[in-house]
Amino acid sequence: MKVAERNENVVVGLIAKRTQVAVANALGIDRTNFNRFHNSRGHGLSLKKFCELLELLGLDLSRLEGAPEIPEDVDTVTMPRAEYEAMLERQDAMRTLLKHSLGD
């Protein structure tokens, strides 16, 4: 895994610990703008490019104390627990709906 990819994983993990809304509020920026930056949509400097900039500057955030552990060989998706649990609830609701609509 390249340094820029490790940097991106660390940044995403640290943001997830605080939530995007909390980070945007702390920075004094609109949460929608921060979300677009975080998801690399609608801004000239994406999170991926920002992490490449950190690498260019010689910074490897994965070496910082408190950086999240990122497995080298596994793609990792990080999201707040509440969002994950809501996703599971929607998934269960969809299963139930499909089960009833198929007459099973």
VENZI-V964311 format. One record per residue. N is the residue number from 1. SS is DSSP state (h for helix, s for strand, l for the rest). PHI is phi in whole degrees, 0 to 359 (NA if undefined). OMEGA is omega in whole degrees, 0 to 359 (NA if undefined). Layout:
n=N ss=SS phi=PHI omega=OMEGA
n=N ss=SS phi=PHI omega=OMEGA
This chain:
n=1 ss=l phi=NA omega=180
n=2 ss=l phi=289 omega=179
n=3 ss=h phi=302 omega=181
n=4 ss=h phi=299 omega=178
n=5 ss=h phi=293 omega=177
n=6 ss=h phi=296 omega=178
n=7 ss=h phi=302 omega=180
n=8 ss=h phi=297 omega=179
n=9 ss=h phi=297 omega=179
n=10 ss=h phi=294 omega=181
n=11 ss=h phi=299 omega=180
n=12 ss=h phi=298 omega=179
n=13 ss=h phi=296 omega=179
n=14 ss=h phi=291 omega=176
n=15 ss=h phi=295 omega=181
n=16 ss=h phi=298 omega=178
n=17 ss=h phi=296 omega=184
n=18 ss=h phi=257 omega=188
n=19 ss=l phi=79 omega=181
n=20 ss=h phi=298 omega=181
n=21 ss=h phi=297 omega=181
n=22 ss=h phi=296 omega=179
n=23 ss=h phi=294 omega=179
n=24 ss=h phi=300 omega=178
n=25 ss=h phi=297 omega=180
n=26 ss=h phi=295 omega=179
n=27 ss=h phi=276 omega=180
n=28 ss=l phi=73 omega=178
n=29 ss=l phi=239 omega=179
n=30 ss=l phi=296 omega=183
n=31 ss=h phi=297 omega=178
n=32 ss=h phi=294 omega=178
n=33 ss=h phi=296 omega=179
n=34 ss=h phi=295 omega=179
n=35 ss=h phi=299 omega=179
n=36 ss=h phi=296 omega=176
n=37 ss=h phi=298 omega=183
n=38 ss=h phi=300 omega=182
n=39 ss=l phi=262 omega=177
n=40 ss=l phi=58 omega=178
n=41 ss=l phi=233 omega=168
n=42 ss=l phi=85 omega=178
n=43 ss=l phi=229 omega=180
n=44 ss=l phi=293 omega=181
n=45 ss=l phi=252 omega=179
n=46 ss=l phi=279 omega=176
n=47 ss=h phi=302 omega=180
n=48 ss=h phi=300 omega=179
n=49 ss=h phi=294 omega=177
n=50 ss=h phi=300 omega=180
n=51 ss=h phi=290 omega=173
n=52 ss=h phi=295 omega=176
n=53 ss=h phi=298 omega=177
n=54 ss=h phi=302 omega=179
n=55 ss=h phi=296 omega=179
n=56 ss=h phi=302 omega=179
n=57 ss=l phi=279 omega=178
n=58 ss=l phi=85 omega=182
n=59 ss=l phi=260 omega=176
n=60 ss=l phi=238 omega=185
n=61 ss=h phi=294 omega=181
n=62 ss=h phi=293 omega=179
n=63 ss=h phi=269 omega=180
n=64 ss=l phi=287 omega=175
n=65 ss=l phi=297 omega=179
n=66 ss=l phi=88 omega=178
n=67 ss=l phi=292 omega=179
n=68 ss=l phi=298 omega=175
n=69 ss=l phi=287 omega=179
n=70 ss=l phi=239 omega=178
n=71 ss=l phi=298 omega=182
n=72 ss=l phi=291 omega=190
n=73 ss=l phi=252 omega=185
n=74 ss=l phi=230 omega=172
n=75 ss=l phi=287 omega=184
n=76 ss=l phi=239 omega=174
n=77 ss=l phi=243 omega=181
n=78 ss=l phi=243 omega=176
n=79 ss=l phi=211 omega=177
n=80 ss=l phi=299 omega=183
n=81 ss=h phi=304 omega=182
n=82 ss=h phi=299 omega=178
n=83 ss=h phi=294 omega=178
n=84 ss=h phi=297 omega=180
n=85 ss=h phi=295 omega=177
n=86 ss=h phi=295 omega=178
n=87 ss=h phi=297 omega=179
n=88 ss=h phi=295 omega=178
n=89 ss=h phi=296 omega=178
n=90 ss=h phi=296 omega=179
n=91 ss=h phi=297 omega=178
n=92 ss=h phi=297 omega=179
n=93 ss=h phi=297 omega=179
n=94 ss=h phi=294 omega=178
n=95 ss=h phi=300 omega=180
n=96 ss=h phi=297 omega=179
n=97 ss=h phi=299 omega=178
n=98 ss=h phi=296 omega=180
n=99 ss=h phi=299 omega=180
n=100 ss=h phi=289 omega=181
n=101 ss=h phi=288 omega=178
n=102 ss=l phi=270 omega=177
n=103 ss=l phi=75 omega=182
n=104 ss=l phi=259 omega=NA
